[in-house]
Amino acid sequence: MFPGKIAETAPDRPVIVMAGTGETLTYRQLDEGANRVSQLMTSHGLQPGDHVAICLENHPRFFETVWGCHYAGLVYTCCSSRLTTDELAYIINDCGAKVFITSKHKADQAEAIVASTPNLVARYMLDGTTTHYDSYESAVAAQSDQPLAQRFEGTDMLYSSGTTGRPKGVAFVYKPEPLGTPPSLLMLAQFVFGFNEQTVYLSPAPLYHAAPLRFNMAVHRLGGTTVIMEHFDAEEYLACIPKYTVTHSQVVPTMFVRMLKLPEAQRNQHDVSSLTTVIHAAAPCPVEVKRKMIEWWGPIIHEYYAGTEGNGFVYCNSEQWLAHPGTVGQAISGILHILDEQGNELPANETGTVFFESPAVFEYHNDPEKTKSSRDPQGRGWSTLGDIGYLDDDKFLYLTDRKAFMIISGGVNIYPQESENVLINHPLVTDVAVFGVPNDEFGEEVKAVVQPVTMPASPAEADKLAKELIAYCRSQLADVKCPRSVDFRPDLPRHPTGKLYKRLLKDEYWANAGRSI
């Protein structure tokens, strides 16, 4: 299925609603717009398998551009609207884009990359134009709204958010298949999460990220309605649920934390009874945070662990999680293996690198070394997303941390996620990052950078709060796992998808050390 098929029988059904403005797009409007975009792309000589880059905020016409590329069998790279100018130019060039689509919201950056992206054959801008960009609206309106004579399934090629280095594209072997060929995610959406034509899916995250992009498109294939938040706000999110009678949603744990930090009276004034399925992923969820969310919303919370790479899928529902607190679930696609540094398989309850045995084949675009590092050392073709964890006796997976964030202090391996999970539950903490900083004696020591509910008014207050947080952490974890010092900031560099740019914080503290570890 695809939006055009839904438009044949339910042309006036809402497919997209912008949460902030209420602006609504019907299936007929989306399909006709996508047809025009596909005609525009082919007018520039683009063939199935060619690349287009898109850099938009959560815009009412975002999915018109994406489905238009999809109808034409193109490979589309949706770029983060928060990239630096150099990163955006790098991605456009690296993916081999022939057309670039952006908006007036990004006008300054769009002009800044013109000289460094010479291989583009066309540049389009929504909501206005600049010197080197043509009007998207005018160009699309000039095209026919009829389908292309031949249509193939397009696909995305998305880039990592750059939390541990330069963004890398996740590439798959492109195989032109007839438009309407169901992707593997569609079965998960239908049979695991219960998506159907009655679904009203609230999407609070940036649409360029893999999960929001793919899950919204799955809803569009099945005839449901997606409600798109322009930006996440905890209370606005709660208000959207009764306003639009939301049935499904997908969030990241940071959003749970933000909602739980709201005053109880503020939380309870919003009726969430229409919800049947709430999915979370993308980052580990502290046990107490998830327990509180299940107590509040009931056993409707589902979790999965997977990556843009598509090499496996781990899942658990609320009942499974309550029986195995802290798990991210069992593999329902791919076979899990926990390996040591030499690639030897570890027994249950021993921590190592998480690998998937899977027929899925991917590579990191133009980066053979990163591709090689994602494969198991013994050459069996298993692949990893770079996470550390263990399997319990029932084959439930528990994630310990990202391999890149592990702290080695005096020869002891420390996983900062453990202390982050404790500190985030302190009532005076809004957000927290824990990582290793230089220590001449031990190599590294544990540091916490905290976004408090209220910034300390003086050094004395900061010192008092730091001591309180360290003591709080030590009351629940071994001393070696807890921060030796705490710094405070009004905001942490967190990506809208919920991922923390911990690398940026670490780089500050290591800049003058003369070493990287």
Stockholm file with secondary structure:
# STOCKHOLM 1.0

chainA/1-517         MFPGKIAETAPDRPVIVMAGTGETLTYRQLDEGANRVSQLMTSHGLQPGDHVAICLENHPRFFETVWGCHYAGLVYTCCSSRLTTDELAYIINDCGAKVFITSKHKADQAEAIVASTPNLVARYMLDGTTTHYDSYESAVAAQSDQPLAQRFEGTDMLYSSGTTGRPKGVAFVYKPEPLGTPPSLLMLAQFVFGFNEQTVYLSPAPLYHAAPLRFNMAVHRLGGTTVIMEHFDAEEYLACIPKYTVTHSQVVPTMFVRMLKLPEAQRNQHDVSSLTTVIHAAAPCPVEVKRKMIEWWGPIIHEYYAGTEGNGFVYCNSEQWLAHPGTVGQAISGILHILDEQGNELPANETGTVFFESPAVFEYHNDPEKTKSSRDPQGRGWSTLGDIGYLDDDKFLYLTDRKAFMIISGGVNIYPQESENVLINHPLVTDVAVFGVPNDEFGEEVKAVVQPVTMPASPAEADKLAKELIAYCRSQLADVKCPRSVDFRPDLPRHPTGKLYKRLLKDEYWANAGRSI
#=GR chainA/1-517 SS CCHHHHHHHCTTSEEEEETTTCCEEEHHHHHHHHHHHHHHHHHTTCCTTCEEEEECSSCTTHHHHHHHHHHBTCEEEECCTTCCHHHHHHHHHHTTEEEEEEEGGGHHHHHHTTTTCTTCSEEEEESSCCTTCEEHHHHHHTSCCSCCSSCBCCEECCBCCCTTSSCCBEECCCCCCBTTCCCHHHHHHHHTTCCCTTCEEEECSCTTSHHHHHHHHHHHHHTCEEEECSSCCHHHHHHHHHHTTCCEEEECHHHHHHHHTSCHHHHHTSCCTTCCEEEECSSCCCHHHHHHHHHHHCSCEEEEECCTTCSCEEEECHHHHHHSTTCCBEEEESEEEEECTTSCBCCTTCCEEEEEECSCCCEETTCHHHHHHTBCTTSSCCEEEEEEEEECTTCCEEEEEEGGGCEEETTEEECTHHHHHHHTTSTTEEEEEEEEEEETTTEEEEEEEEEESSCCSSHHHHHHHHHHHHHHHHTTSCGGGSCSEEEECSCCCBCTTSCBCHHHHHHHHHTTTSSCC
#=GC SS_cons         CCHHHHHHHCTTSEEEEETTTCCEEEHHHHHHHHHHHHHHHHHTTCCTTCEEEEECSSCTTHHHHHHHHHHBTCEEEECCTTCCHHHHHHHHHHTTEEEEEEEGGGHHHHHHTTTTCTTCSEEEEESSCCTTCEEHHHHHHTSCCSCCSSCBCCEECCBCCCTTSSCCBEECCCCCCBTTCCCHHHHHHHHTTCCCTTCEEEECSCTTSHHHHHHHHHHHHHTCEEEECSSCCHHHHHHHHHHTTCCEEEECHHHHHHHHTSCHHHHHTSCCTTCCEEEECSSCCCHHHHHHHHHHHCSCEEEEECCTTCSCEEEECHHHHHHSTTCCBEEEESEEEEECTTSCBCCTTCCEEEEEECSCCCEETTCHHHHHHTBCTTSSCCEEEEEEEEECTTCCEEEEEEGGGCEEETTEEECTHHHHHHHTTSTTEEEEEEEEEEETTTEEEEEEEEEESSCCSSHHHHHHHHHHHHHHHHTTSCGGGSCSEEEECSCCCBCTTSCBCHHHHHHHHHTTTSSCC
//
